[in-house]
């Protein structure tokens, strides 16, 4: 269920991991009226036909979720964006990777709430696997405030994400970074 914009980001991120990406770049850029989510990966990529089908809610290849008869991830993002004056772009090449761009209109009544970015970013960084993640977070009208961090940097700083204390430190790090947006 997509209760927040963070949930949409997690879907896009999970798609990148499941596509076999070893490098994933997550960008969350925000001004007063728009939130830009961009997920770029070097995974297996998609053919033009696969790109078309990935946006069809009644299609699933059955590999990721063998028991499901529909694939709702991208279609739900697209439906939300279309219903709220947002924008969507999907680019992919087989063997090179995929780039998904979703721009949410924060002023529209039906746009979901953002969610707790410190929790979302902790989940992104701690997601199991051998992929590296680069997170870029920016806000302000010129998007001149924010931070950038890689999963590798965080592992070096706090240790294994399998340790509860490391996860708590990670969440606290993101909470402190996000509080800069609020001027706290």
C-alpha positions as CSV (number, residue, x, y, z in Angstrom):
1,X,0.0,0.0,0.0
2,X,1.3,3.5,-0.9
3,X,0.6,5.7,2.1
4,X,3.4,8.2,1.4
5,X,5.8,9.4,-1.3
6,X,8.5,7.5,0.6
7,X,6.5,4.3,-0.2
8,X,6.7,5.2,-3.9
9,X,10.5,5.7,-3.6
10,X,10.9,2.3,-1.9
11,X,9.0,0.6,-4.8
12,X,11.3,2.3,-7.4
13,X,14.4,1.4,-5.3
14,X,13.3,-2.2,-4.9
15,X,12.8,-2.5,-8.7
16,X,16.4,-1.3,-9.2
17,X,17.8,-3.9,-6.7
18,X,15.7,-6.7,-8.3
19,X,17.0,-5.7,-11.7
20,X,20.5,-6.7,-10.5
21,X,21.9,-3.2,-10.2
22,X,25.2,-2.8,-8.5
23,X,25.1,1.0,-8.5
24,X,21.9,2.9,-7.6
25,X,21.6,6.6,-7.4
26,X,18.6,8.0,-5.5
27,X,17.8,11.7,-5.8
28,X,15.1,13.4,-3.7
29,X,15.0,17.1,-4.6
30,X,12.3,19.4,-3.3
31,X,11.1,23.0,-3.5
32,X,8.0,24.6,-2.1
33,X,5.6,23.0,-4.7
34,X,7.3,19.9,-6.2
35,X,9.1,16.8,-5.0
36,X,11.4,15.2,-7.6
37,X,12.2,11.5,-7.2
38,X,14.9,10.1,-9.5
39,X,16.2,6.5,-9.3
40,X,19.0,5.6,-11.7
41,X,20.5,2.1,-11.8
42,X,22.9,0.0,-13.8
43,X,20.7,-3.1,-13.7
44,X,19.6,-5.3,-16.6
45,X,17.5,-2.6,-18.3
46,X,14.4,-3.1,-20.4
47,X,13.6,-3.3,-24.1
48,X,11.0,-0.9,-25.5
49,X,8.4,-3.6,-25.2
50,X,9.3,-4.3,-21.6
51,X,9.1,-0.6,-20.9
52,X,5.6,-0.4,-22.3
53,X,4.5,-3.5,-20.3
54,X,6.1,-2.3,-17.1
55,X,3.5,0.6,-17.1
56,X,0.6,-1.8,-17.6
57,X,-1.2,-2.7,-14.3
58,X,-2.5,-5.9,-15.8
59,X,0.9,-7.3,-16.7
60,X,3.5,-9.1,-14.6
61,X,6.3,-11.3,-15.9
62,X,5.6,-13.6,-12.9
63,X,9.3,-13.8,-11.9
64,X,9.4,-11.3,-9.0
65,X,6.0,-12.3,-7.5
66,X,5.0,-15.7,-8.9
67,X,1.6,-15.7,-7.1
68,X,0.5,-12.3,-8.5
69,X,-1.5,-11.8,-11.7
70,X,-0.9,-8.0,-11.8
71,X,2.1,-5.6,-11.5
72,X,1.0,-2.4,-9.8
73,X,4.2,-0.7,-8.8
74,X,4.9,1.7,-11.7
75,X,1.2,2.0,-12.7
76,X,0.3,3.2,-9.2
77,X,3.1,5.8,-9.4
78,X,1.9,6.9,-12.8
79,X,-1.8,7.0,-11.7
80,X,-1.0,9.2,-8.7
81,X,1.1,11.5,-10.8
82,X,-1.5,11.9,-13.5
83,X,-4.2,12.5,-11.0
84,X,-2.3,15.2,-9.2
85,X,-0.6,17.2,-11.9
86,X,2.8,15.4,-11.6
87,X,5.2,14.2,-14.2
88,X,6.7,10.8,-15.1
89,X,9.5,9.6,-17.3
90,X,11.0,6.2,-17.7
91,X,14.2,5.5,-19.7
92,X,15.9,2.2,-20.1
93,X,18.3,0.2,-22.3
94,X,19.0,-3.5,-22.1
95,X,22.3,-4.2,-20.4
96,X,22.7,-0.6,-19.3
97,X,20.1,0.1,-16.7
98,X,17.0,2.3,-16.0
99,X,16.2,5.8,-14.9
100,X,12.8,6.6,-13.4
101,X,11.8,10.2,-12.8
102,X,8.7,11.1,-10.9
103,X,7.8,14.7,-10.0
104,X,5.0,15.1,-7.5
105,X,2.9,18.2,-7.1
106,X,3.0,18.9,-3.4
107,X,0.2,21.5,-3.6
108,X,-2.4,19.1,-5.0
109,X,-5.0,17.9,-2.5
110,X,-4.6,14.2,-3.5
111,X,-0.8,14.0,-3.4
112,X,0.1,11.6,-0.6
113,X,2.1,12.9,2.4
114,X,5.9,12.7,2.1
115,X,6.3,10.3,5.0
116,X,9.4,10.1,7.3
117,X,12.4,10.4,5.0
118,X,14.8,9.4,7.8
119,X,13.1,6.0,8.0
120,X,12.9,5.7,4.2
121,X,16.6,6.6,3.7
122,X,17.6,4.1,6.4
123,X,15.6,1.4,4.6
124,X,17.3,2.3,1.3
125,X,20.8,2.2,2.7
126,X,20.2,-1.0,4.8
127,X,18.4,-2.9,2.1
128,X,20.1,-6.4,1.8
129,X,22.5,-6.9,-1.1
130,X,25.9,-6.0,-2.5
131,X,24.7,-2.9,-4.4
132,X,26.1,0.5,-3.7
133,X,23.7,3.4,-3.2
134,X,24.4,7.1,-3.6
135,X,21.7,9.3,-2.0
136,X,21.3,12.9,-3.1
137,X,18.9,15.0,-1.0
138,X,18.3,18.7,-1.8
139,X,15.7,21.3,-0.9
140,X,15.0,25.0,-1.3
141,X,13.9,27.0,-4.3
142,X,17.4,26.7,-5.9
143,X,17.8,23.2,-4.3
144,X,20.9,24.7,-2.8
145,X,20.5,23.0,0.6
146,X,20.9,19.3,1.3
147,X,23.4,16.5,1.6
148,X,24.9,13.6,-0.4
149,X,26.1,10.3,1.0
150,X,26.9,6.8,-0.2
151,X,26.1,3.5,1.3
152,X,29.8,2.7,1.4
153,X,30.6,5.8,3.4
154,X,27.9,4.9,5.9
155,X,29.1,1.3,6.3
156,X,32.6,2.7,7.0
157,X,31.2,5.1,9.6
158,X,28.7,2.9,11.5
159,X,29.6,-0.7,10.6
160,X,27.3,-3.5,9.4
161,X,23.7,-2.7,8.9
162,X,22.8,-6.0,10.5
163,X,23.6,-4.5,13.9
164,X,20.6,-2.8,15.6
165,X,22.8,0.0,17.0
166,X,24.2,0.7,13.6
167,X,20.7,1.0,12.2
168,X,19.7,3.4,15.0
169,X,22.8,5.5,14.3
170,X,21.9,5.5,10.6
171,X,18.3,6.6,11.3
172,X,19.6,9.3,13.7
173,X,22.0,10.5,11.0
174,X,19.2,10.9,8.5
175,X,16.9,12.5,11.1
176,X,19.6,15.1,11.8
177,X,20.1,15.8,8.1
178,X,16.4,16.1,7.5
179,X,16.0,18.5,10.4
180,X,18.2,21.0,8.6
181,X,15.4,21.3,6.0
182,X,13.1,22.5,8.8
183,X,15.6,24.9,10.1
184,X,15.7,23.0,13.4
